[in-house]
Amino acid sequence: MLVALFLAASVAAQDRTGTVRVVVAPDRADWTYAVGQPASFRVTVTRDGHPLAGTPVSYALGLERMP
């Protein structure tokens, strides 16, 4: 009985990572903006389908690299 309790406690103490998903969506369905027009994005982070509120997100902007 004591061994089973110890094993259950050690399993419960392990970090759970799950599947983390980051979704970035623009505020316009067609992703089209005029030159100089500000663009807004919604960033959603979930783990196993559940929102992770308050998750810090960092990003960088740069030139578009399309031919």
C-alpha positions in Angstrom: 0.0 0.0 0.0 2.8 2.4 0.9 4.6 1.6 -2.4 1.4 2.4 -4.4 1.0 5.7 -2.6 4.6 6.6 -3.2 4.3 5.8 -7.0 1.1 7.8 -7.3 2.7 10.8 -5.6 5.8 10.7 -7.8 3.6 10.6 -11.0 1.5 13.5 -9.8 4.6 15.5 -9.1 5.9 15.3 -12.7 5.6 18.4 -14.9 2.9 18.2 -17.5 3.6 19.9 -20.8 0.8 18.9 -23.1 0.3 20.2 -26.6 0.9 24.0 -26.8 -0.6 25.8 -29.8 0.0 29.5 -30.8 -2.5 31.0 -33.2 -2.0 34.4 -34.8 -5.0 35.8 -36.6 -5.3 39.3 -38.3 -8.3 41.5 -37.6 -9.3 41.3 -41.3 -10.4 38.0 -43.0 -8.6 38.8 -46.2 -5.2 39.8 -44.6 -5.2 42.9 -46.9 -4.2 46.4 -45.6 -3.4 49.6 -47.4 0.1 50.9 -47.3 0.6 52.7 -43.9 -2.6 51.3 -42.5 -2.1 49.7 -39.0 -2.7 46.0 -38.7 -3.9 44.3 -35.6 -3.5 40.7 -34.7 -5.0 38.4 -32.0 -2.6 36.0 -30.5 -4.1 32.9 -28.7 -2.1 30.4 -26.7 -3.7 27.1 -25.7 -2.5 23.9 -24.0 -4.5 20.8 -24.9 -7.3 23.1 -26.2 -7.5 25.2 -23.0 -6.6 28.9 -23.1 -3.4 29.9 -21.2 -4.3 33.4 -20.1 -1.5 35.8 -19.3 1.1 33.9 -21.3 3.9 36.3 -22.3 4.4 36.6 -26.1 7.3 38.4 -27.8 7.6 39.2 -31.4 9.7 41.0 -34.0 8.8 42.9 -37.1 10.8 43.0 -40.3 10.7 43.5 -44.0 8.5 41.1 -46.0 10.7 38.6 -47.9 8.3 37.8 -50.7 9.7 38.0 -54.3 
